[in-house]
């Protein structure tokens, strides 16, 4: 995956947008993340959605958990919503769907275990007479499995 070629650049970009940073342990391994204080960050936290490939899911499930933790930390941070769009949108979604803030802050998705593609491109290439709505449904049904660091390794 591109994550291997770029030494985790895409992960760093997501963390930077959310306003979080990796926290290495004494051996240099990253198993935790922390929020960068807004004063240090100097800008609002940006809301993100991560749609990971099946290969990425299989190879980097721990990194997906780190991204989920960072996003949930941002959503739960006691900060003004005009400086934290992750929190702003998660609060809105929690109210709209009558779910917890933690659940509403889910932003990391992939295929179900054992699945590796949405097959949207294949449907288009085959010239199937599929309309846009059907393609949207195919994509969301195949790529709409949420990862939650509350249940490591489980996609729902």
N, C-alpha and C positions, 0 to 999 in steps of 0.2 A: 504494500500500500504506500501511498505518498507519505504517510506518517514515518515509515522507515527511512525513505529517501531523504526526508527533510529533518530527521532527528526530532520529530515531535512539534514541528512548527505550527501545524494546525491546532494542536492542543494548546500551545502557548497563545495563539491568537484568540481562542475562545476564552481562556483565562484572563487575558488582557482586556477584552471587551467587557467581561463581567466585573473586572476590577479585583481579581484574585491572583495569588501567586503560589507556586509550589513551595512546600516546606520539606527540605531534605532531612533525613535522619543522619546519625553519626557516620554512616557508611556511604552517604550520598544518594541513597534511595529515596524516592518521593512517594510517600504514603499518606500525606496530608496536604491540605491547602489552607490558606488563610486569606481573609479579605484584606485588601489594601484600604486603609482609612481614607474616607472621602477627601480629607484635607490634603493628603499625600497624592491621591489619585488626580485631583484637580479637574475632574469632569464627572458627569453622571455615569452610573453603571448602565451598560447597554444590555438589553434583553436579547437572548440568542436562542436558536433552536438547532440542535445537532441531530442530523440524520446520518447515522453511521452505516457503512456497508456491512454485509454479513462477514466478510473476511476481517474487517477491522474489529467487529464484535468478537470474533473468535480469538484474535491475536491480542487485543488490547482491552479486555473487559475491565481490568483494574483501572485503566486510564479513563474509561467511560464512567466508572464509579467516582473517580476524582472530579470529573467535570460535573456530574450530578451533584456531588457534595458542594462544590463551589457555587453552583447556581442556587441550590437550596439555601445556602448560607446567605447569599445576597438577598433572596426573597424574604428571609426571616430577619434580616438586619433592621434594627430600629433606626431607620433613616428616612428623611423626607422623600416622598414619592417622586418629586420633581428632580431629585438627584439619584434616584434608583428606579429605573424602568423595569427591572426584573421584579422588584417588589410591587410596583404600581400595577403591572399586568397580572401578576399572580393574585393580588388582592381582588382585582376585578373579576378574574376567572373563578376564584373561590366563591365569590358572592353569586355570580351568574349561574354556576353549576352546583351550588350548595355542597361544596367539598372543602376539605381542609386546605389551608395555605400551603402546607408541605406537598400535598397531592397536586394542587394547582400549579406548583412551581416545577413540575416535571417538564424537562426540555430536551432529554436525551432519548433518541429513538433508534430502532434498527429493525431488521427482519426478525421473524421468529427463529428460534434455534433450528439449525439445519437448512435454512432458507437463505439464498444469496442474491436475490434480485427481485425487483418489483415487476420485471418482465413487461414494462410499459413500452420500451424500445422495441422489443420483439413483436408485440402486438401491432405496433405501427409499421415495422418492416414487413410483416406478413400481409400487410394490406387489408387487414381485418376491417370490417365495416363497423368500427367501434367509435362512438361519439366521445366528446371530451368528458362528459359526466362519467361514462364507464371507465375511461382511463384514470380519472381522479379517484374513483372508488377502488380500482385495482391497486393504485399506488398506496392509498391510505390503508387498505386492508393488508397489504404485504409489508409496508414499512412503518406501520403504526404501533409497533410494540414498544412500550415505554420501559426504560431501565430506571430503577430506583435504588439508590445506595442503601435504602432501608432494607432491601432484600437483595444483597449482592449476587450477581450472576443470574438473576431472574428477570425475564422480560414478560410484561403483562400486556 
